[in-house]
Amino acid sequence: MLASFGFTERSLISANSVLPIAYYLLKRGLPTSYDSGSKYTSDRVAVRQWLLKALLRGVFGSMGDTVLSNMRAIIKSSHEGFPSEALADKIRFTEEDIDYILATRYGQKQVFLVLSLLYPWVDYRNAFHLDHIHPQTMFSGKKLKQAHLPEQDIEFCLAHYDELPNLQILANIPNIEKSNQPFDKWLADTYKGKKYRAGTASSQRRSAWRLRFFFTDNITKPTSSSQPLRAPIAATGPKARNAFP
């Protein structure tokens, strides 16, 4: 089941996190079809959301045994479905917590956890990649200078291109097809009929501007416009399943 959630040995950063799920499955006597049966879809969503946030919150740390004991008691007293709302009290996030999480960079173990919350519609049973929206190869001092970017924009791009605003989860084949194409060109090819001008220095300047604008508006400012990134992390219980429209 964890593999169907997209987890690997690297991204499952706490083995203890599996124990509450195993106890829940055992207590309810759920069948082997639980990980794929349509009747359990909403329950699996609740389990997955809880697991992602529990790992991000680091609840299985120094007081792991106490936490597990409390979770076991909650699950034991629950008689209908995975008790994500009751368990959510252990994984609430402050604004400071969310700021810290949104500073996650490509290559860190937590990056899959965060992106998985931001991309709940992806079928993680299929192969997928953690992709740079604007390709990594674009971000060298030499290439950015050739695109005639102002020095301050060059410095900004080099500092932030590995951060969440420039990352996405993309299915295996589309990511291979995308490869190192400039974002504008890939977008134009993928959504034909739209008016995009791609593959030029001006396209690269637009890409850098968009990266800066999106980063500033969605990460550094905890305003209403930043909610698409912040809401899926902050939401708990049933709200977590409806964090996206």
TIZATI-868855 format. One line per field, with one value per residue (C-alpha): residue number from 1; residue in three letters; x, y, z. Coordinates in nm, 2 decimals. Example, Ala and Ser with C-alpha at 12.3 -4.5 7.8 and 13.67 -1.06 7.14 Angstrom:
num c(1;2)
residu c(ala;ser)
c1 c(1.23;1.37)
c2 c(-0.45;-0.11)
c3 c(0.78;0.71)
//
This chain:
num c(1;2;3;4;5;6;7;8;9;10;11;12;13;14;15;16;17;18;19;20;21;22;23;24;25;26;27;28;29;30;31;32;33;34;35;36;37;38;39;40;41;42;43;44;45;46;47;48;49;50;51;52;53;54;55;56;57;58;59;60;61;62;63;64;65;66;67;68;69;70;71;72;73;74;75;76;77;78;79;80;81;82;83;84;85;86;87;88;89;90;91;92;93;94;95;96;97;98;99;100;101;102;103;104;105;106;107;108;109;110;111;112;113;114;115;116;117;118;119;120;121;122;123;124;125;126;127;128;129;130;131;132;133;134;135;136;137;138;139;140;141;142;143;144;145;146;147;148;149;150;151;152;153;154;155;156;157;158;159;160;161;162;163;164;165;166;167;168;169;170;171;172;173;174;175;176;177;178;179;180;181;182;183;184;185;186;187;188;189;190;191;192;193;194;195;196;197;198;199;200;201;202;203;204;205;206;207;208;209;210;211;212;213;214;215;216;217;218;219;220;221;222;223;224;225;226;227;228;229;230;231;232;233;234;235;236;237;238;239;240;241;242;243;244;245)
residu c(met;leu;ala;ser;phe;gly;phe;thr;glu;arg;ser;leu;ile;ser;ala;asn;ser;val;leu;pro;ile;ala;tyr;tyr;leu;leu;lys;arg;gly;leu;pro;thr;ser;tyr;asp;ser;gly;ser;lys;tyr;thr;ser;asp;arg;val;ala;val;arg;gln;trp;leu;leu;lys;ala;leu;leu;arg;gly;val;phe;gly;ser;met;gly;asp;thr;val;leu;ser;asn;met;arg;ala;ile;ile;lys;ser;ser;his;glu;gly;phe;pro;ser;glu;ala;leu;ala;asp;lys;ile;arg;phe;thr;glu;glu;asp;ile;asp;tyr;ile;leu;ala;thr;arg;tyr;gly;gln;lys;gln;val;phe;leu;val;leu;ser;leu;leu;tyr;pro;trp;val;asp;tyr;arg;asn;ala;phe;his;leu;asp;his;ile;his;pro;gln;thr;met;phe;ser;gly;lys;lys;leu;lys;gln;ala;his;leu;pro;glu;gln;asp;ile;glu;phe;cys;leu;ala;his;tyr;asp;glu;leu;pro;asn;leu;gln;ile;leu;ala;asn;ile;pro;asn;ile;glu;lys;ser;asn;gln;pro;phe;asp;lys;trp;leu;ala;asp;thr;tyr;lys;gly;lys;lys;tyr;arg;ala;gly;thr;ala;ser;ser;gln;arg;arg;ser;ala;trp;arg;leu;arg;phe;phe;phe;thr;asp;asn;ile;thr;lys;pro;thr;ser;ser;ser;gln;pro;leu;arg;ala;pro;ile;ala;ala;thr;gly;pro;lys;ala;arg;asn;ala;phe;pro)
c1 c(0.00;0.28;0.43;0.09;0.12;0.45;0.67;1.02;1.27;1.42;1.10;0.96;1.17;1.04;0.97;0.76;0.51;0.39;0.29;-0.04;-0.15;-0.06;-0.26;-0.55;-0.56;-0.53;-0.79;-1.05;-0.96;-0.94;-0.88;-0.58;-0.79;-0.79;-0.50;-0.69;-1.06;-1.28;-1.49;-1.19;-1.07;-1.17;-1.02;-0.69;-0.69;-0.73;-0.45;-0.22;-0.28;-0.22;0.10;0.25;0.18;0.29;0.62;0.65;0.57;0.83;0.59;0.78;1.09;1.23;0.90;0.80;0.69;0.45;0.31;0.26;0.08;-0.15;-0.22;-0.30;-0.55;-0.72;-0.74;-0.86;-1.15;-1.24;-1.51;-1.56;-1.29;-0.94;-0.96;-0.76;-0.94;-0.87;-0.51;-0.47;-0.43;-0.08;0.02;-0.10;0.13;0.20;0.28;0.65;0.63;0.48;0.74;1.01;0.85;0.80;1.18;1.24;1.48;1.53;1.73;1.61;1.42;1.11;1.06;0.85;0.63;0.56;0.50;0.28;0.05;0.05;-0.02;-0.29;-0.44;-0.14;-0.17;0.13;0.10;0.25;0.62;0.67;0.96;1.03;1.07;1.21;0.94;1.21;1.49;1.80;2.02;1.88;2.02;2.39;2.54;2.66;2.32;2.14;2.38;2.34;1.96;2.05;1.90;1.98;2.24;1.99;1.76;2.05;2.14;1.78;1.74;2.06;1.96;1.61;1.57;1.59;1.30;0.93;0.80;1.01;0.93;0.65;0.56;0.53;0.45;0.75;0.68;0.58;0.89;1.11;0.94;0.98;1.35;1.55;1.30;1.23;0.91;0.74;0.82;0.71;0.38;0.32;0.39;0.17;-0.12;-0.12;-0.34;-0.24;-0.04;0.31;0.64;0.91;1.28;1.42;1.62;1.31;1.14;1.42;1.37;1.00;1.08;1.30;1.05;0.77;0.99;1.06;0.70;0.56;0.82;0.76;0.38;0.33;0.62;0.74;0.40;0.15;-0.14;-0.46;-0.27;-0.03;-0.31;-0.27;0.07;0.00;-0.36;-0.28;-0.02;-0.23;-0.55;-0.63;-0.90;-1.17;-1.05;-0.73;-0.92;-1.07;-0.77;-0.79;-1.10)
c2 c(0.00;0.24;0.19;0.29;0.61;0.68;0.60;0.45;0.35;0.70;0.90;0.69;0.88;0.70;0.33;0.39;0.57;0.24;0.10;0.30;0.21;-0.16;-0.16;0.01;-0.25;-0.54;-0.40;-0.36;-0.69;-0.52;-0.74;-0.75;-0.56;-0.25;-0.09;-0.09;-0.15;0.15;0.11;0.21;0.51;0.78;0.58;0.54;0.92;0.98;0.74;0.89;1.25;1.17;0.98;1.26;1.52;1.31;1.26;1.62;1.72;1.47;1.33;1.01;1.17;1.16;1.07;0.82;0.55;0.78;0.91;0.56;0.46;0.76;0.69;0.32;0.43;0.66;0.40;0.14;0.36;0.43;0.22;0.38;0.46;0.59;0.84;1.11;1.40;1.26;1.19;1.54;1.70;1.56;1.71;2.07;2.32;2.68;2.94;2.91;2.53;2.59;2.85;2.60;2.33;2.55;2.62;2.25;2.21;1.95;1.66;1.67;1.37;1.58;1.71;1.42;1.46;1.83;1.78;1.48;1.71;1.97;1.71;1.48;1.40;1.21;0.83;0.73;0.37;0.47;0.58;0.95;1.19;1.50;1.75;2.10;2.31;2.54;2.29;2.27;2.32;2.67;2.79;2.86;3.20;3.18;3.10;3.35;3.62;3.52;3.58;3.94;3.91;4.18;4.07;4.07;3.83;3.60;3.59;3.52;3.24;3.07;3.08;2.96;2.73;2.42;2.53;2.43;2.69;2.54;2.17;1.94;1.58;1.46;1.12;0.93;0.95;1.32;1.41;1.22;1.40;1.74;1.67;2.00;2.20;2.56;2.57;2.80;2.56;2.25;2.43;2.54;2.18;2.02;2.26;2.32;2.60;2.84;3.15;3.10;3.21;2.97;2.89;3.24;3.45;3.65;3.32;3.26;3.61;3.54;3.21;3.38;3.65;3.40;3.20;3.51;3.63;3.29;3.24;3.59;3.57;3.21;3.14;3.46;3.62;3.44;3.61;3.48;3.45;3.20;2.96;2.72;2.62;2.67;2.53;2.16;2.16;2.35;2.16;1.87;1.61;1.62;1.96;1.80;1.61;1.93;2.15;2.19;2.31)
c3 c(0.00;0.08;-0.27;-0.41;-0.22;-0.40;-0.10;-0.13;0.13;0.11;0.13;0.42;0.67;0.98;1.00;1.31;1.10;0.95;1.29;1.34;0.99;1.04;1.37;1.20;0.92;1.17;1.41;1.13;0.97;0.63;0.33;0.10;-0.16;0.07;-0.12;-0.45;-0.38;-0.49;-0.17;0.04;-0.17;0.07;0.36;0.18;0.11;0.48;0.56;0.30;0.40;0.77;0.69;0.48;0.74;1.04;0.86;0.78;1.14;1.27;1.53;1.56;1.71;2.06;2.22;1.96;2.20;2.38;2.05;1.92;2.24;2.22;1.85;1.93;2.19;1.94;1.67;1.92;2.02;1.66;1.49;1.15;0.91;0.97;1.25;1.07;1.25;1.60;1.51;1.35;1.70;1.69;1.36;1.36;1.18;1.28;1.02;1.12;1.06;0.71;0.63;0.72;0.51;0.21;0.22;0.13;-0.16;-0.44;-0.31;0.05;0.18;0.27;-0.09;-0.20;0.11;0.04;-0.34;-0.27;-0.07;-0.34;-0.62;-0.46;-0.80;-0.93;-0.95;-0.75;-0.85;-1.18;-1.23;-1.17;-1.14;-0.93;-1.20;-1.23;-1.41;-1.55;-1.63;-1.41;-1.72;-1.77;-1.44;-1.49;-1.46;-1.82;-1.97;-1.76;-1.87;-2.23;-2.18;-2.07;-1.73;-1.47;-1.22;-0.94;-1.13;-1.20;-0.83;-0.74;-0.99;-0.89;-0.53;-0.57;-0.88;-0.66;-0.43;-0.44;-0.68;-0.95;-0.87;-0.96;-0.98;-1.34;-1.48;-1.61;-1.99;-1.99;-1.79;-2.04;-2.33;-2.15;-2.08;-2.08;-2.29;-2.18;-1.99;-2.25;-2.53;-2.34;-2.25;-2.61;-2.74;-2.47;-2.51;-2.88;-3.01;-2.73;-2.82;-2.67;-2.80;-2.70;-2.73;-2.73;-2.49;-2.43;-2.33;-2.08;-1.94;-1.90;-1.73;-1.48;-1.41;-1.36;-1.11;-0.92;-0.92;-0.82;-0.54;-0.39;-0.41;-0.30;-0.05;0.11;0.16;0.38;0.21;0.05;-0.28;-0.12;-0.01;-0.30;-0.14;0.22;0.26;0.17;0.45;0.71;0.65;0.89;0.91;0.64;0.53;0.41;0.15;0.01;0.02;-0.36;-0.55)
//
